[in-house]
Amino acid sequence: MKICVFLSAADLDERYTGPAREFARLVGAGGHTLVWGGSDTGLMKVVADAVRESGGRLIGVSVEFLREWARQDADEMMIAKDLAERKALLLTGSDAVVAMAGGLGTLDEATEVLEQRKHGLHDKPVVLLNTAGFYDGLILQLRRMDEEGFLPVPLSGLVFVADEGAGALAHLERSVGSPAPDRCTP
């Protein structure tokens, strides 16, 4: 399975890097491919390193103005002309989406993917990985939107919330099915 992960390129505290590393190890060990923003810095680097070390593949989608921070040893690296093209390539190149801790770019990516899912423009499972309660405020807002009629589909049909990586990956594997791993194993 190709798993798109939206996350920060900033250097973060161990309360975020430790759980991110563990999730990434599960992704790689499961024979899955990481599809990510392509950066070799911060949390993006932590996750890409752990996927690679555990046997997974790396497909990066950087953007022209961030090209100098793109990971050099990715299995594939695309350079988008702008952020809109990058988001489109990330989504079309994946089977599922996980939003991890991140800043405004991550929030933009996650909400756009949810908006597209709401309109039926894709049916890929979307997970908010709520490490250390990072997304508690967003989850509260989404629940309010659901309860007060702002969402035309139930929130449970848009996003799955997981507090830890094993639960996130288990949900994705159930939702996408059990496709053959993205790599050959002897």
Buried (B, 14 or more C-beta within 10 A) or exposed (E): BBBBBBBBBBEBEEEBBEBBBBBBBBBBBBBBBBBBBBBBBBBBBBBBBBBBEBBBBBBBBBBEEBEEBBBEEBBEBBBBEEBEBBBBBBBEBBBBBBBBBBEEBBBBBBEBBBEBBBEEEBEBBBBBBBBEEBBEEBBEEBEEEBEEEEBEEEBEEBBBBBBEBEBBBEBBBEBBEEEEBBEEEE
